Structure formats: structure tokens, C-alpha cells
Amino acid sequence: MNGPAGNPQVLAAPSSPFRGAQWAILAAVTALGAILRFWGLDTWAFWVDEAHTWRDATLPDEIFWSCNRSLYPTSYLALRWMLGVADPATLTEGMLRLPFALAGIVSVPLLAWIGRPLVGNAAALFAALLLAINPWHIYWSQNARSYSFVFLFALIAGGWFWFGMQRKSRAHCLSAMGVVLLGVSSHPSAGLQFAPMFAFPLLANRAWDKRLVTLLLALVTVAFAAVPFLAHVPPFEEFIRAKSTPNLGHLSQTVAFYFRLSLLLAAVTGAWIAWQDKCRQRSLYLALWVALPLLALAVLGSSLMKATSRYAFCTLPAVLLLASVGCVRIFCTVRDAYAASGRALRFLPAAAMPLLVCLDLLVYDFHYFTVQHGDRGLWQQAAAQIHELEPSGNVTVLTINEPTMHFYLRRWHYSGDAARIAQMTGEVASIETYEMAASGGAASWFAAQLERSRRNGRKLFAVVTLPELREKDPDNRLQQAIQSGMDLVAAYPMSVGPKDETIFVYRARAAK
């Protein structure tokens, strides 16, 4: 399964480890990855899912371990560890994100080391570079959420499983599946990696005879038949209840946007090149690692729930390795084709595809660290605006992002610590469709909130983003009530791709 003559390092499994210059390149790439993952770590505001992690990390133990989220506790335990080693009074967003940033940094050199037997030295190093500058991985590495752990465990499991298959070792393959379970302890979506692990041994080195086709069709039928039962299996029932509207278009859009089309096209090119160069087992393994989890999500996203690209985060290592094969092999082929030309004419065309992929990632990085504020709305600034307008903290805040507003205004709200709770003032109320319906409509619900806040001597604020508000209030009745009974005191513009993340802060007018 060696690569073609003249390109021995692109696809052929290397007979020796990285050489001195290659170790230096890997060290530089790792340093770049670390800089990008620490840069702004303490700057970006918490968003709703990070606030959910904070909620779970500060819940009393008996409550946390009795809920479905205790079935995947790794990220929450990481935050509890931070709470144990740091002074809670000085905890910042960056400190709470530190375990996840470290997991992201470690993944950069590990991808090169694990990828080397699969794609060769040069492509493995280029894959590490793509990971170091990958904005989606940077985002999750700077997130108090579990996905950087999902990537790390998926990378270890995928490499270890390939090692076991090459040595025909059941023990190695089973232990790789055990590592997948560690990923599942971070987030259930990591379990999608079991699909390629079961499929690859069935398909590798086998002819496509009638028995194999019949077996595959039977397995697919059973898998499809089992989909409805997921609605009753914890923790999937929690996801399905929260995202109960199937939308295959949403999955397609988020996959294209966050994986990046340039990277996906390079990965498809790499899989085709590896197959054509007789490296078919490696091509098949990496392609299954990407395709089967995405196919499973497509089935779920079209029938049972609103699936999104982050549930396929366990496939990103394989996407990067395949993309690196495409970029490095095309570089070598074009370079050799221009061997008789001058140096510039030889290398500039050869570098076109790798440069375009890297440029796409770097342009997003620039926006991420500047105008997109870490791909998060400015919730911290919105909370600070409320503090500035009402320093006493005697407020009622209506919001579509109750967990984050609690983090900034009533940080220990979930802890059950009576002493800390007694020191907090004000309240945060979530805007919910069912509450508005029970109150006779959005306008009646808002009027009741306004009257209650005045009766309690509290200033009423509303902190909303319009896309989420319209999900709760599709006929715009609440938005109209807010705009007619409150003054807009601040707006914090921000968008991520096509999604408007602008935060609007309203304050109730004084009673006449």
C-alpha cells in the first residue's frame, strides 16, 4: 500500500519516526495552536451552553448525579475540579475554560503523531497545522463545554483502533472502543464513532458479494428501525425534547459553515487520491470515520430532532487527515510537473490548494478574534450595562438566555448555598412560550411581569436577541409589548455567519 514513486512520504506508512527538522516544525505548529487557544480565552462572554456547564458544576451533588447529564460528566467534573483548586471569588471565564483549552492544545501534536501511520509524515504535519489554525476547534477549545474532549478521545480511539486492525489485535480494538466510551462521558455524540469501528472490519479486504450486501442492508434496516426508540433512551430523550423539530437543512448548513467547504472538498480529494493510489484500507477507514456519523445525524436530523454539525465533531480528525492528504499530494504532483521551470513557477502553482485551505481558515480566525468576539454575543457587556443603570441590583431581568444572565447577575443561583444566595439581589426570568400561553398571551404575560416588578420595587429589564425571541414569540406580540412599554438602552451588534447575535437591552419606563 505504498504511495506512488516520487511521493513516498505522502501516503506510505513511514518506517521511521519524525526527523529533527520535522520535530521542529511540529513544535512550532503546537506553539501556534497554543497561542491561538489562549488568545482571548478570558475575554469572550459566556454563552448559553457554557452557562449550562456552570449550572451543572455548581449544582448540589445529589441533584447533579440524579439528572441525565450525569451520564456524561467529564466536562462538569473538570469545572468542579477548577472550583476546588481556585478561589471561587476570583474565578474568571478564562479559568473555567482552561481544562478545555489544554485538551485542545494537546490535540495538535497528537494528531500528527497518530496520523503519521495513516497518511505519512508530511501530511500528518500539515494536518497538525490545519488543526492549529482551525477556527472551529479553536472555538471549542475556548469553551467551557465538552467538545475539545470529544475531539481528543476520538483522535486517540481512531488511531488506536487502526493500530489494532493492522496487528489483528482484538484487545487493541476493544480498548479503542473503551476510549470512545470516555468520549461518550464527555458528550453522547462521541458514540457515533462506534459506527465506523463496526463497519470497517466488515468492509476491509472483502469482496462485495451477495452475502455482504444482504448483511449490510439488514444492519441498516435495524439501525433505521431503532431510531424512534432513541426518544425514550437517556440521555438522548433530553436532546430530542430540547430540539424536537427535525431540520435536515440546518444540519447541512452548519456542516458546510463550521467544517468549512474548502476543508471538506480537500478531504474528498484526499480520500479519492488515497483510493486511487491503492491505499484503499486507509482511505476506506478515514472515509467511514467521516461519512457514517454524518449519515446517522442526517437520519436523526430528518426524522427525530434538530441535529447540528457539532454532534459530528468526532469526525473532524479524519476530515483533517484526509484534507492533508489531498493538499500535500497535489502539492507534490504539481511541483514535480513543474520541475523544469524556475523555482517560483515550480512552487506557486503547487501551493495553490494548501494556501487556499489555510487562507479560508485564517480569514475566519481573523474575524473570530476581532469583530465576532469569539463567536459569542456580548452578554457580559449587557449584564454590565444593567449594573451600571441599576447599581443596587434590585432588578427583574426577562431574557431568552436565562442561564447566562444568571451567571453574570446571580452567579451562585444554582448552588443551593444559602449564604451565597442570601447575598444576591434581583431575579432573572426566562421568556418561555408555555408561560405566555398560560397567561393568555404574550402581551398579558408581559403586563403581569411589569406589574409584579413595580409591586416589588424592582426595575424591569429585558435582554434579548431577535432570532431567539422570535422562536419563543413567532407572532411578535411580545416584541411589540416590549418596544411599546420599554426603552432601548443598549444594543451590542454581532453576527456569526448568517446568524444575528445582536443583543438588545430594554428598560421599563417609569410608571405615570
N, C-alpha and C positions, 0 to 999 in steps of 0.2 A: 504493500500500500504506500509506496514511496511516491513523492511528487515527481513531476517531470524533470528531465535533465536540465540543469542550469538554475533550478529553483528548489534546492534540497531543503532549505530552511522554512519554506512557506507552509507545506503540509506534512512533510515527512516527520515522523517522531524522532526527535534528536537523540543521538547516542550519548551525549554529554550534557551536563548542566550548563547554565548560563556562564559565559566567559566574563572576564574582568570588565570590559567595556560595557557589556550588557547589564552587569550588576550596577554599574554607574548610571546607566540610563534608567534602570528600574528605580534606583534611589532618588533620582531627580523627579521622575514621574510621581513617585509616592509623596515626595515633599510638596509637589504641586497640588496633589489631591488633598493633602493635609491643610495647606494654606486655604484652598477654596472651601473646605468644610469647617474651618474655624472662623473664616472671614464673615463677620456679621452674625455669628452664632447667638450673640447676646443682644442683637439689635431688633430682630423681627418680632412682631407681636405674636402671642399665642393665637391659634385659630381654634375652631370648634373641636376638632378631633384631639388636639393636644390638651385642650381643657378637659375633655373626657378622660384622657390618661391621668391628668392631675386629680380629677374627681375620684377615679378608682384607686389611685395611690394613697389618697388621704381618707378614704372610707374606713370606718372601723373594720377590723379583721373579720369579725363574724359576718358582717354584711357582704364584704367583698367575696369571701370564699363560698358564700351561698348563692351567688349570681352566676349566670352563664359565662361572664367574662373571665371568671377564674379558671375556665378550661384552657385559656391561652394567656397565662400570667406573666410571661417573660419580661415584657416591656414595663409592666406595672411594678414588678419586683425590682427592676432596675431603678425606677424612681423612688421606691421605698428605701432602696439602699442609699440613694443620694440624700434622702431625708434623714437617714441615720448617721451619715458621716459629715453632713454640713449643718450649719446653724440655720434652722428654718426661717429665722427672721431676715437672713441675708440671701436667701435663695433667689436667683435670677433665672430668666428664661434660658440663658446660655448654660448655666449649671445643670438645669433639668434636662437639657438636650445632650449633655456631654457623653453619656454612655452610647448614645446612638451615633454621634459623630465619630467616636473611636471605632465603632464597628464598621462605619463607612470607610475610614482611613485604612484599617487593616485589610479590607476587601481589595484594595488597589493592587498591592504586591501579590496577594494571594491569587488573584485572577491570573496574573502572569505565570505564577508557579504551577497552578493547577491546569491552566490552559496549554502549557508547553507540550505535554504529551499528545494533546488533541490537535493542535494547529501548528506546532513548531515554534522556535524561539522568536523569530521576527514578528510573526502575527500575534503571539502571546504578549509581547512587549507593547505592540500597537493597541491591543485590546485593553491593556492596563492604562494607556494614555487616554483612550476613549472613555474609560470609566472615570478617570481622574477629572475630566472636564465635562462629564455627563451631567447636565443640569437637573435631570430628574433624580439621579442618585444623590447629587448634592442636596437637593431639597429634602429628601427623606433622611439623609444623614444629619440635617439640621432640624430635625423634627422629633419632638418627644412622642414618637409613635413607633410602631414595631417594625416598619418595613426594611430598615437597614439590617436588622437581624434576619429577616426573611431572606434577603439577598445573600447574606453571609452564609447562612446554613444551606441555602440552595446551591451555592457555589461549592461548598465542601462536599455536600451529598452528591452532586453531579459528578465531580471529579473522582470521588472515592468509588462511586458505582462503576464508572468507566474502568478504573483500576481493577476492580473485582471482575468485571466482564472479561478484560484482557487476560487475566490469570485464571479464569474459570473458577473463581473462589466464591462459593455461596456465602461464606462468613463475611467476606468484604461487602458483598451486595446487600446482605441483610443489615450489616452495621450502617451502610449508607442510608438505608431506609429508616434506621433509627435516628440518623441526623435529620432526615426530613421531619420526623416527629418533633425534634427540637424546633424546627421552623414552624410547625403547626402550633407549638406552645407560644410562639410569638404572634402568629395570625393564622386562622384556619385556611386561608388561601394558599399557604405553602403546601398543603396536602395535594394540590393539583400536580405536583412533581411526581407523585406516585404513578400517574398515567404513563409517562414515557418510560419509567423504570419497568413497568409490567409489559409495555408494548415492545420495547426494543429487543428483549430476548426472543420474543415470538417471531419478529420480522428479520432479525440479523441472520445471514447465511442460510436463508430458507427460500425455496422456490415458491412462487405464487400458484400453488396447486389448489384444487377444489376444496380440499380439507382445510387448508389455511384460510381461504376466503370464507368458508362456512363458519369457522371458529370466530373470525373477526366480526362477521355480521351478527353472530349470536351475542358476542360481548357488547357490541354497540347497541343492540336491541335491549339487552338487560340494563345497560347504563341509562338509556333513554327512559325506560320504564321506571327506573329508580328515582328519576328527577323529582316527581311530585312528593315523594316521601321526605325529601330534604326539608320541607316546610314544617316537619314535626320532629326534626333532629336538632338538639342543641349542639353547637351554638348557631347553626345555620338559620334556625327559626327566628332568631333575633335579627339577623341581617335581612332576611326576607320580609319580616314585618316592617322594618325601618325603610326598606327600599322595595316596596311592593308593586311598583309599576314597571313591567318589562319594557325595555327600550334598547333594541339592538343598535340603533343609530348612535346612541350615547356611547356605547362601548366602542364602536368603530371610530368615532370622532376622537375619543380620549386616547385610544391606541395610536392613531396617526399623530396626534399632537404631542403626547408625552414620550412615546418611544422615539419619535422623530422619523418622518418619512425617509429622509436621506439615510438614516441608520438601517431602517427596515429594508430599503432597496439594496444597500450594500450587503446585508445579511442574506437576502435571497440570492444575490450574485455569488456570495461566498459558498452557499450550500450547493449551487449549480456547479461551481468550479470544482469543489471537493468531489462531487459525484462524478464529473467528467474525468477527473484525474485518478479515478479508481480508488479514491479514499472513501468508499461508499459506506462503510460502517460508521466512520466518524461523521460523515455528512448526515446519515440517517439518524444517528443518535442526537446530534445537535438540533436537527430539524424537528424531530419528535419532541424534544425538550421545549421547543417554542410552540409548535403547532397544536399539540394535544391540549395543553392548558387553555390556549386561546379558543380552541374548538369547544371545550367544555363550558367556558364562560359565554360563548356565543349561544349555546343551547340554553343555559340558565338565563341569560340576558334577553332572550326572545320569548321565554315561556314562564318564568317564575319571579324574576326580580330585576331591578335596575343594576346591571353589572357595570363596572368601570375598570379602566386599564390597570389601576394599582393592584387589583386582585391577580394580575398576571405578572407581578413584579419578580416572581421566582424564575421567570423565563429570561430576564434581562442578561444574566451571564452568558447564556447560549447565543442571544442576539449579538452581543458584543464580540464573541469569539468568531461567529460566522461573518460578521461585518469586517472584522480584521483580516480574515482570510481573503475576502473579496478585495479589500483595499490593497493589501500587501502583494497579492498575486498579480493584480492588474498593474501595480507599480513596477514589479519585476518584468512583466511581459512587455510593457511599453518601453521601459528603459532599455531592454535588450534589443527591441526592434529599432531603436534609435542609436544603437551602439556606435555606428559610424559617423554620427552627427557630432556637433560641438557639445560641450558639457551642458550649456543652458538648454539647448534643443533636446538633449537627451533626458534631462531630469524634470523639466517643467511639465511636459505632457504627461509624464509618468506619475507625477504627484497630483494631478488634477483631481482624481476621485478622493484620495485621502484628505486633501486640503478642503474639498467641498464639504465632506462629512464633518471634519473638525471645525470648519468655519460656521456651519449650521449650529453646532453645539456651543461654540464660543459666543456667537451673537446672542443666543438665548441667555448664556451666562451673564453677559453684559446687562441685558435687561433685568435679569433676576436680581442682580446686586445693586441696581440703580432704580429705575422707575417702577419696577414690580415689587420692591420691598420684600424680597424673599418669597414671592408668590403668596403673600398674605395681606389681608386687609389691615388697615391701621387701627386695630381695636384698642391697642394701648393708648394711642393718642385720643381716641374717642372717650375712653374712660377718664383720661387726664382732663379733658375738656369739662366733663361733668364735675370732677373735683374742683376745678377752677371756678366754675359757676356756682357751686354749692359746697363750699369747703366743710360745712358741718357733716356732710354725708347723709343728711336726712332726706333721702330721695327714694322714689319708686321708679325703676327703670323697666320699661317694656321693651323687649328685644326679641329678634329672631335667633339670637346667639346667646342664649342664657348661660351655658357653661363658661364661655369666655368672659362674659360680664361678671359672673361670679368670681372668676379667677382674679380679675382686676379690682373689683369693688368689695367682694366678700370672700377673700381667698380661702378661708377655713370653713366655708359654708357646709361642706360635706363631711367634715371630720368627726362630728359628734363630740368635740371638745367643748364643754360648756363654758370654760373660762375664755377661750378664744372667741367663741360665738357671742358671748356677752359684750365683748369689746367692739363688735362690728355694728355698724348702723345701716339704716336703709334696707331696701329689698330689691330683688331682681325678679321680674315675672316674665315667663316665656309666652310669646304670642303663639297660640295654638288654635287650629281650625275648630276642633271639637268644643273648646271653651266658648268661642264666639257663637257657634251654632246653638249651644245650650243656653246662651244668654239672649237669644232672639235675634242674633245678627251681629256683624262687626261693629256697627255704629252704637248699638245698645251696650255691647261689651266695653267699648272704649269709654262711653259716657259713665259707666259704672266704675271703671278704673280711675277716671278723672275725679269723680265724686269721692271715692274712697281715699285717694291720696290727699285731697283737700281736707277731708274729715280728720285724717290722721296727722295733719300738719306737715305733709311731705310734698316736695316739689316733684312733679311728674315729668319724666324724660322718656323719649322713645329713641332707640338706637337700632337702625335697620339698614339692610341692603335691599335694593328693589327686587332683584330676581327671587330671593328667598321670601320676601314679603308677598310677592305675587303667587308663590306656591301655596302660602297659607291663606291668601286673600285674592282668589282669582277674579272676582268681580270688582276689585279695587275699592270696596266700601270702606275698609279700614284705612287705606292710604288717604282717601278723601277726608275721613274724620280726623286723622292726624294733621293733615295740612290745613284744615279749617279751624281746628282747636288748639294748634301749637305753632310755635315759631321755629323756623330752621335756624339753628345757632352755629352749626359747623357742618362741613362736608369734606370728606377725605377721599379724593379720586384715586382709583386704582383699578386696573383690569389685568386679567391673566388670559391671554389669548382672546377668545371671543366672549369670555365671561366678565361681566361688570361687577367688580368687588367694591365699588364706591360705598362708603359708609356715611349715612346721614344721621345727624344728631338733632333732635327736636326737643324743645322745652315748652311746657304748657303755659299758656298766657295766664296772667293774674286774673282772679275772679272779679267780675264787675259788681 
